[in-house]
Amino acid sequence: MIRTISLVGAWLIASGATLVQADSSFEPANFNVTAALKGYGVDTSSIPALTNLSKRSTESACLAACASLESVFGSEKVLDQENTSYTTFTDAFWSEQQAEVRPSCIFKPSVNTDVAIVVLLSQLTRCPFAAKSGGHAAFRGASSSPGGITIWFTDMNEVSLNEDHSIASIGPGNLWGRVYKALEPYGLAAIGGRESSLGVGGFVTGGGISFHSNLYGWALDNVESFDVSLFFAPGVKCTYLRPI
Ligand SMILES: Cc1cc2nc3c(=O)[nH]c(=O)nc-3n(C[C@H](O)[C@H](O)[C@H](O)COP(=O)(O)OP(=O)(O)OC[C@H]3O[C@@H](n4cnc5c(N)ncnc54)[C@H](O)[C@@H]3O)c2cc1C
């Protein structure tokens, strides 16, 4: 069994089977983005880049969003187009169509709440975002946002086992090769990708056919639970439960 952590927003809810706290799964009509950000400790009034948002174009909205991310998380976590690591990141996509995409910035969350904050800032500024795990999706914009924010899960790369070694908690920034290496000393494997550089995030959310699938089903059949950060409800943890 595997447990993947931090799916962006509520995307996975759409394909979920049994959900806990289903009543709070959708953004309320009177949802206040700035109040929600404050709930995560982000005071938008103290971020100069967020003034006069209504007058902005998409391009300047994304510059504001990226500047805000930098002021909240620091330059270590936000790669702009001038950063030397920016091109290393874009070149690493599997398809040329994705490698050609130029996001306004690349954001590297560390924990679930960082993901909630970037989604809220995207909503506030109207700057689009995309999420990248292993970057093997083939088409333009699938996991890198043209002119927007690309969320790169690379720093959320936990691999750990529960006490009886029956469940692995696997962060969405992992590639399957890394997961197999981490499990090998325990004599364990996971229902994962047939290529070591495939990402856990896209593979599992897409179903995931493994070398072991004839015996154990697809990767998604073997997920014990997902942790989903609900960006519109700070402090609420939503768990996807596997259908039996
Ligand atoms: C060389 C190659 C070999 C392959 N082998 C197999 C195989 O053996 N079995 C198989 O089933 N498939 C295989 N595939 C298909 C592969 O599983 C899909 O392309 C998968 O989407 C790749 O996942 P990724 O994380 O690497 O890609 P990404 O491009 O990073 O992600 C794919 C999609 O998932 C979304 N996503 C990623 N992480 C998250 C997250 N945490 N929350 C929400 N959304 C997220 C992205 O936004 C994107 O839309 C292969 C593809 C290639 C190119």
The ligand as a Gaussian input file, in Angstrom:
#p B3LYP/6-31G(d) Opt

LIG

0 1
 C        8.917000       7.033000     -20.838000
 C        7.558000       6.848000     -20.211000
 C        7.273000       5.652000     -19.567000
 C        6.002000       5.439000     -18.999000
 N        5.725000       4.255000     -18.370000
 C        4.518000       4.059000     -17.806000
 C        4.216000       2.838000     -17.101000
 O        5.026000       1.940000     -16.982000
 N        2.974000       2.704000     -16.572000
 C        2.041000       3.699000     -16.668000
 O        0.920000       3.530000     -16.143000
 N        2.301000       4.870000     -17.289000
 C        3.516000       5.071000     -17.858000
 N        3.778000       6.257000     -18.487000
 C        2.757000       7.326000     -18.442000
 C        2.966000       8.151000     -17.136000
 O        2.555000       7.377000     -16.025000
 C        2.129000       9.431000     -17.186000
 O        2.620000      10.253000     -18.195000
 C        2.173000      10.154000     -15.834000
 O        1.218000      11.187000     -15.864000
 C        3.560000      10.715000     -15.538000
 O        3.598000      11.219000     -14.241000
 P        4.710000      12.312000     -13.841000
 O        4.494000      12.657000     -12.430000
 O        6.044000      11.811000     -14.277000
 O        4.340000      13.502000     -14.825000
 P        3.900000      15.024000     -14.576000
 O        3.962000      15.596000     -15.957000
 O        4.686000      15.676000     -13.527000
 O        2.408000      14.890000     -14.078000
 C        1.381000      14.361000     -14.913000
 C        0.039000      15.017000     -14.561000
 O       -0.261000      14.763000     -13.180000
 C       -0.439000      15.992000     -12.487000
 N        0.133000      15.875000     -11.135000
 C        1.386000      15.480000     -10.807000
 N        1.548000      15.486000      -9.482000
 C        0.368000      15.899000      -8.948000
 C       -0.081000      16.114000      -7.611000
 N        0.696000      15.893000      -6.536000
 N       -1.358000      16.565000      -7.440000
 C       -2.154000      16.763000      -8.501000
 N       -1.788000      16.571000      -9.776000
 C       -0.539000      16.140000     -10.004000
 C        0.320000      17.032000     -13.313000
 O       -0.187000      18.344000     -13.100000
 C        0.090000      16.543000     -14.730000
 O       -1.164000      16.992000     -15.210000
 C        5.017000       6.464000     -19.086000
 C        5.320000       7.684000     -19.725000
 C        6.572000       7.872000     -20.280000
 C        6.856000       9.164000     -20.971000

